[in-house]
């Protein structure tokens, strides 16, 4: 009855300095249409340290959808809200990915 689609928000231009212990890369995308969100997944590799999805409203509001302050490569899970969230057009999605590029 419904078609499910996966929307990837990938930053293909990462610029992580050598030795940086807490480097943040940010991706910002506007939402052009009503977007029902049924699940979120943070995908990083071993240098991933933290990950956060936020919604920025046209009124200046901010809402955190998912916050993983201690990202673990071995726990790349899909996070499913109890109820799907419909994100209205004009909203902006902000993704912050924090990397630990220090000597391990």
N, C-alpha and C positions, 0 to 999 in steps of 0.2 A: 504494500500500500504506500509506503514511503521509501524514498531513496536516501541512503546514508552516504555521506562523502567525508573524506578526510581532507582537511585543509592544513597544509604544512606551512609553518612560519619559520623559514630558515634564513639565517644570516650567513651568506656565502663569502662575505668579505671580513672575516675575523682578522684582527691585528693585535695579537697578544704578545707583549714585549717579553724578551727572554728574562727569566728570573722573577717576574712579577708574581707576588704572593696572593693578591686579591684583585685581579683585573676584571672589570665589568664591561661586557659588550651588551649594547641595547639595540633592540629592533622595535620600531614603531610602525603600525599599519592601521589605516582607517578602515572601518567596516562600511561597505557600500550598500548592503541590504540587510534585512532582518536575518540574523545568524543564530540558529539554535545550537547551543553547545551542549553536547551529551557526554563528552569526556575530554580530558586534557592529559597530555603526556609530555614530560620534559625529557629531551634526548640530548645527552652530552657524552663525552668520552671520559677517560680516566682523569683528565685534568679538571673536570667539572667540579665546582665547589658549592654552588648555590644556584637556584633558579626561581624565577618569580613571573607570574602572569598577572597583569593589572588591566583594568578597564578605566579609561579616562573619558568622562562624560563631557558633553558640550557645555555643561554648566560649571565645569571646573572640578567636578567630583572625581574621586578615585575609589575604586573597589578592587580588592585583591581577590582573584579567582583561585590562585594556587601559589603557595609560598613554600619552597623547599630550602630552608636555610642551611641544611647539611646534606647536599646532594650526594648520593652514593651510586656510582656506576653499576653496581651489582643489583640495585633496586630500581630499575627503569620500569615503573609500573604505570598503568593507565589509571587516572583518578576520575571517578564517575560521581557527579553530584547526585543527590537524592532526586532532584527534579531538574530537567533540562533548563538551561538559562538562555533566553532569547536576548541577544545583544542587538540593540536598535541601530539603524544606519546613522552615521555621524559620530558614533562612539569610536574611540581609538583603542587599539590593543597595544599594550607595551609589554615587552618581554625583556627581562634583565637576566643575563647569564653571567655568573661569576666563575672565573677560572683561577686555579692555583698552578702557576707555571714555575714555581720555585723548585730548587733542588730538593727532591723527595728523600 
